[in-house]
Amino acid sequence: MWTSFLRSPKVKFMKLKGCQKGRPLSVSLLMRTLIAVLALFGMAVVASASTSREAEATTRRFAGALAQFDVVPMVDEFHSDVHRFCYQMAVHIIETTEDKTERADLLKALGVTSADEFKELSPKTATVRFFQMSFSSVPKQVKDASIHSKIIIVGSLIEKDYVHVLYRSEMDFQDKDLSMSMSVPSVVTLKRDNGKLKVASTTQLETMKATLKSLIETK
């Protein structure tokens, strides 16, 4: 097909801007142009594949740490926007807890003695404290079942500056106190933070954001 096209009269008299009128377009120039375009297309495909692999690897690390309730490596995979959100949410919870005993228990669980001390923490450290406190209330049986879960990456989709990754957590746990077999799909959205793809959103985080917004608006 390409041979017949290059030999056709149309190719012989194609004009380039700035070329002498009636001067035939060089076949070698046409081929070089075509090769350059194809090379750029190939680079785009390779870049896209590389981004997908990076996103899926980050998701696997995040989902694995979450399944193990391993807070520090899980928070490491969060985007800095998530750190700031969790920090703000924790501060809001502290400041809106009016009962003095409950507030004291909350601050103790967060590893501080006052709201001001908590506010001095970095957003990332505050996020670690927040999830450590949250995960401490998860029943041991649930943790034992989650630890045995298998993370399966289904696929990823690139959308401008974001990459969406669909994964599935499969659990099959049996003991005398608990029998659990389930497959739970989840979606993680990532975007770059200092050059690296980080988890910017999950289904659970969006639920937390909606809840916090509702609480703030009702005050």
PENOR-V697349 format. One line per field, one symbol per residue. ss: DSSP state (H for helix, E for strand, - for the rest). phi: phi as a letter, one per 30 degrees, with the letter a starting at -180 (. if undefined). burial: # if it has 24 or more other ideal C-beta (glycine too) atoms within 12 Angstrom, else .. Layout:
ss->???
phi->???
burial->???
//
This chain:
ss->-HHHHHH-HHHH--------------HHHHHHHHHHHHHHHHHHHHHHHHHHHHHHHHHHHHHHHHH---HHHHHH-E-HHHHHHHHHHHHHHHH----HHHHHHHHHH-----HHHHH---HHHHHHHHHHHHH----HHHHHHHH--EEEEEEEEEE--EEEEEEEEEEEEE----EEEEEEEEEEEEEEE--EEEEEEEHHHHHHHHHHHHHHH--
phi->.dddddddedddcdccdjddeiddddddddddddddddddddddddddddddddddddddddddddddhcdedddeddddddeddddddddddddcddddddddddddddibcaddddddddeddddeddddddddcdeeddddddeddccbddlbbcbhdcbcbcbbccbbbbadcbbbbabcdbccccbdbhicdbdcabedddddddddddddddd
burial->........................#.........................##.################.#..##########.##########...........##.##.#.....#..#.#############.........##..#.#.#..#.#....#######.#.#......#...#.######.....######..#..##..#.......
//
